[in-house]
Every structure is written in structure tokens, then in C-alpha cells.
Amino acid sequence: MKQRYLGNIQVLRGVAAVMVLIAHAMAQFWNHPIDGMTRIRNVTGIEWGDGVHIFFVISGFIMLYLANGHFAERGYPGEFIKRRIIRVIPPYWIVTTLMVAIALFASGAVNHGITDWGYVLASYLFFPMARADGVIHPIMGLGWTLNYEFFFYALFAASLFFRQAQALIGLTIVFIVLVAIHPLMPHGALSFWSDPIILNFLIGLGLAHLFVRGVEVPDAAAALLVAIGVLLLVLRPFDALVGPRGVIVAASLIAAAGILGRSVRWPRPVLAVGDASYSIYLTHPFTLNAVTLVWRKLGLPLWSVGYFMCLVVAATLVGYLAFRFAEKPLVDKLRTVFEPRRETLAA
């Protein structure tokens, strides 16, 4: 299948990024309160941070979409890893270095400072290591998702040495076994990597398997999948059975609607948010804190809704500018130097 720009996928990425942004914008009222301002309430019932699950499903989809037809191809596993490094690592290392600098020179602005340089190194190398309070988060807190991403990349790269059918069966077995042994794992890297959240990647692979074979659901079915997915995000009926990871079902249904639904001609601004989703994800904590600082210093009105909207809009705009003038030029330059051929999908 000839690879192409997939608008539906970019919209899903944008939705996931904005969901996480909304979660952190709401948390800003609690973590960095402004005196006299009423905290905004989440009247939807949605745990907006669950957008991460959609991110992971999309990641599973994109990896198989890009690698389709290249399994057991000589040299491709190394090429795959090289492309992932070029695409993901430079922007992340930049914001991680910024966080390290803040921790060193303005430690009061960072909740958890640097107590162990091994921990800092692990943050750069995507190795899940507990910080001082025992939580397994890198120094750039949002990087916990990248720790999962690179674990998935490593497993997927290993599978590329085999024929596609064998690889997908092998990955399915590995993921199921990991989730099965998760309750037995001590706190640390193994318990992190075996968390049921990794099933999102497997679901993404399954959806890609259907997509590359031309499976498409009618518009009415896609709309129904989205409606059920959103309803499950609100009601969370599976939490009582399997805990918060039950939201994987909702994320999968929403992602399935976008992946297997008819390709839609989305407005350019909507696609732009998806294109910039990675930069929005990486930069929004800095933007949220900057807006809060300015709001407090200037004594702006204690209007919760206006403040919240400003947080979300500012973080989205800054993320897009970071994508347009930093992430994209940097990645394009690295691809020109290190990649013999450019992929047309914004992966």
C-alpha cells in the first residue's frame, strides 16, 4: 500500500493531545492556584488524561502501516529504529534538557528536583526509573508515555526480522504474557513495561491489519463507535472489573472509528492541531505555567472560565509554533541527512 497523509489519523492525534492538555489545564487550578479564583469543575465526567490511550492505539497503527510490506526485509529493522529516533528523540531531548536546566537553576519551579544523575540519564534513555518519591516518571514528567513508546518500538523492531504474520502472532503472545505476569512484578521497570496499558499498542496493530486490507466501516457505524466510545469515557463501566485500564475499550472504539471510517476532508486548522500534536504534548506544561505566572503578576480578572480557555488556547498556539518553527525544520533536516527516502505520513 502506498503510504499517504491520513487526515483521520491526524485528527485523532489532535484529539488525544487536546484531551491531555485539558486535563493539565484543569489540574493547574489545584497545582498552581491563583488566590481568589474559583476552581473549575469537570462537569463532563471524562478523565481527560485518558487521551493517552488514544495516542498509544494510534502509535500501534502507524508502526504497522509504515512497516507493512517490509517485514523480513534486509536492513529494515535498523532503518525503522533510525526513523523513530529521528522523529521522536530530538524534540524530547530538547525539552528534557530544558527541564534539567530549570531543576538546576530554578529548583523551586520543579516539583521533584535532581537527586540522582542516574535518574537523569535514565530519563534521556527512556528507561523507566523511580524518582525520589517512588513514582516511575522521568524528569520531564510527560515522558512516561515515551518510555512506553520506545519499549514498543524495541519489541516491534525485533518482530521485523520475521514474516508479517509470524511477527504479529509473536507480538500478540508477548503482550498478553506481559500483562498476565504484571501482578507478579515488583515495583520497577518490569512492572512498568507489563502494565495493561500496553494493550493499546496491540489494538492499534490489529486496526492497522484491517486497514491495510481495505476494511472500511460505513459512516453510520463509525458515528456509533464514537458515540459508544464517548459514553464509555463518561460512564467507565469496566472500572469496577478491571480498574482504570478499562478505558482501553473506549479509546479503541474511538480510534477504530477514525482508522476504519471513511476518510474525511477536515478543515486545515483541525489538521494543524494533529500535525502539531507532539509539540503540543511536549510544550504545554511550560506554557500553562507561563500563563499562570503572567495572569498572577498582571492581576488579571479572577474569571475561571476565561483563564481556563486562555490556558488551552495559549498552549495549543505555542505548541503549533514549536512544531512549525522548531520540531518540523529540525526533523526535516535530520531526515534529509540520514534518510535515503522520505515518508509522506506525518508519523
N, C-alpha and C positions, 0 to 999 in steps of 0.2 A: 504494500500500500504506500502510495506517495504521501509523504508527510506534508501537512499543511497547517496553517494557522487555524486553530479551533476556537471560535468565539465563545461557544458554550462553556468550554473549559476555563477560559479567562474570566468569564462572569462568575463561575463557581469559585475561582481563586479570589476574586474581589469580594464575594460574599463572605468567604471564610475570614479574610483579612479584616473586613469591617466588623464582623462579629467579635473577633478578638479585641479590636480597637474599642468597641462599645463596652466590652467587659472591663477593660482597664480604665476607660474614661469614667465609668461608674465607680470603680474602686478608688479613683482619685479623690472623691469626696471623703472617703474614710482614711486613706493613707496620707493625704496631704490636705487636710480640711482648711477651709477659709473661714475665719471667725464670723459668725452671724449668718452664714449661708446654710439653708436647709438642704439636707442630703436628698438627692434624687432617688426615687423609688423605682425598682424594676417591676412594672405592672404587668409585663408580658408573661412572666413565669419561665422564660427561656434563660438557661445558663449560657450566656453569650460566648463564653470561653470554649464552648463545645465546637466552635468553628474550626478548632484544631483538627477534629476528627475528619472534617471535610477536606482539609489540607492533605491529610495522610491518604485518604482514598484517592484523591487526585494524583498524588505522587506515585502511588502504585500503578494507576492508569498510565501516566505519562511514561514511566520507565519501560513498560511493556510496549507501548505504542512506538516509542523511539527504537526499541531493540527488535521489534517484530521483523523477522526475516534474517536477523544477524546472529541468532543463536548458533553455537558451534562454529562460528566464523573465525578463522585465524586472526589473532590480533585485536578482535573486537572488545574482549573484556577490559584490556588495558585502555583502549580508546574510550570506552564507556566511563571508566573511573576518571580519566583525564578530563572529560567533558563535565562531569559532575563537580570536580574540583574547580574548574574554571568558572562554572556557573554559580556555585554556592559559596565557596570559601572566601574569595577576596572581599565581598561586602561584609560578610560576617566577621572576618578578622579585623576589618576597619572599626566596626562598632565595638568589638571586644576590646581592642586597643584603647579606644576612647573611654570605655568603662574602667579599664585598668588605670588609665591616667587620672580619671576622676577619683578612683579609690585611693590613689597615692597622694594626690594634691588637694583633694576636697573630700576627705573621707566622710565628713558629715552628711554629704549628699547621697551616699551609698548605704543601703540598709545593712549589707554584710560586706565588710572590708576584706582586704587581703590578709589572711593569716597563714597561708601556706602556698609557696610558689609552685609546688607540685600540683596544687589545685588549679592554679592559673594555667599551667602547661596543659593539664587535662582539659581545661575549657577550650583551648586552641585546637586540641586534637580530637574533640568530640567524644571524649571518654567520660562516661557518667561517674562522677566522683562527688561525695557528700561534702558540703561546705560546713562551716563551723557549727551550725545549728542542726546538722544531720540531714537536711533536705538535699536531695540529689539534683542540684541546679548548677550550671556554670556561672561564672561571674557576670556574664550577660544573661540575666535570668531567662529570657525568652529562648535562649539557645538550647533548652532542654529538648525542644522539638527537633532541632538539628542533630542532637545526639541520636535520636531515633532514626532520623533520615539517613545518617551515614551508616548506622547499623544495617538498615535495609539495603542501602547501596552495596555494602560489602557482601551481603548474602546474595543479592541479585547478580552482582558481578561474578561470583563463584558459579552461579547457575548458568551463566552464559557459555561456559565450556561444554555444555550438554545440548542435545537437541531440544527444541522448544517444549515439546510435550513432556519429556523427561524432566526438564527444568521446572516446569510449573507443578508437576506432581511432587517433585522433591521439595520445592519451596512450601507447598501446602503442608506436607508432612512436618517439615522443620517448624513452621509457625504453630501448628497445632500442638506439637510436642512441647515447645517452649511455653505456651500458655498453660498446658496441663501441669507442668512442673513449677509454675510460678509460685503457688502457695508454699512450696518446699524451700524456696530460695531465701538465703539470708539477705538482710538489707545490704544493698550494694549494686554493682554493675549487673550481675546476673538477674537480680530481681527487677531491675530497671528494664533490661532488654526483653524480659519474658512477660512484661505487663500485657494484659489482653488488648491494650490499645494498638498493638502491632497488627491486630487482625484487620484494621482499616487498610493497611497496605495490601493484604491478601485479597480483600474485597475489590480494591482498585485493579489488581491484576485480573481478577475474574471479569470485571466490567470491560477491561481492555480486550480480553479474549473474545468477548461477544462483539465488541465494537469493530475489531479488525475483520470479523467475519460478516459484517454488514447487518448485524441485528439492529433494528430501529423500532422504537415503540411509538404508537400514534400520539398525537398531541393530547388527546383526552386522557390517555394513560399516563403520560408524563406529568400532566397537571395534577392527576390524582396522586401520583407518587410524591410530588412536592407537598400537596395538602396533608397527606398522611404523615410525611416526614416532619413537617412543622408541628402538627398536632402531637406527635410523639415527643418532640423537643419540649413542648409545653407541659404535657401530662407526665412524661417519664414513667410509663407503666412498668418498665422492666427493672427499674432500680431496686425494687423490693426483692427481685430474684437474683440478679447478678451484680448489683451495685451500680455506681455511676457509669461504668463502661457499657451499660445497656443502651446508652445513647448512640452506640455504633450503628444500631438498626436505623435510627432516624437519619443519621449522616449518610448512610449507604443509600437510602431511598432517594434523598435529595440529590446526591451525586449521580445516581443511576438515571434520574430524570434528565439531567444536563448532558450526560455522556451518551445515552441511548436515544434521547429525544431528537427531534428534527433540528437541524442547525438553524439558528435564528440570526437575523440581521440586527444586531444590537447597536444602540447608539454609541458613537465614538467615546463620549465621556465614560460610559459604563465599562467599555472595554479597557479604557485607560486605567481605571482603578484596578482591574485584573492584571494588566501588564505590570503595574507598579506594586502589586501585592507584596512581593518580597521586601521591597524597600519600605513600604508602609509598615509591615510587620517589624522590621528591624529598628526603624527610627521612631516609631510612635511613642515609646516611653520617654525619650528625650523631649519630644515636642509637648507632650502632656505636662511634664514638669516645668517646661519653659513658659507655657501659657499660664499655669497656676502661679508661677513666680511673678509674671507681668501683671496678672489680674490683681494679685495681692498688693504689689508695690504701687500700682496706679489707683488702688481703691475703687475699682470698677463696681458697678451695681451688684448687689447680692441676689442675683436672679439665677436660680439654679438651672432652669431650662436653657437660658441663653448661654450660660457658662458651659454647660454640657455640650450644646451644639457647637460652640466655639472650639472646644477640645477636639471633637470629632472632625470638624471641617479642617481645622488647622493641621491636625496630624495627617489627614488624607492628602492635603496640598503639599505639605513638606515631604511626605513620602513620595509623591509623584515627582516633585522637583529633584529629590535624591535619585530617583530612578532615571529621570530624563538627562540629568547633567552629571551624574556620578556612576551609578550602577551600570547603565547601558553602555556608555562610552568605554568604561573600564573592561567590561566583559567582552564587548565587540573587539576591542584592541587585543585582548588575550586570545580570542578565538582566531583573529587574523594571523597571529603569530604561531599559535600552537595547533590549530585545527586545519587539516587539509581541505575540508568541506564544511560549509555552514549548515546547521539545521534551521529549517524555516519555522519550526514550532517554538514559541517562547517558553521553553521548558526550564 
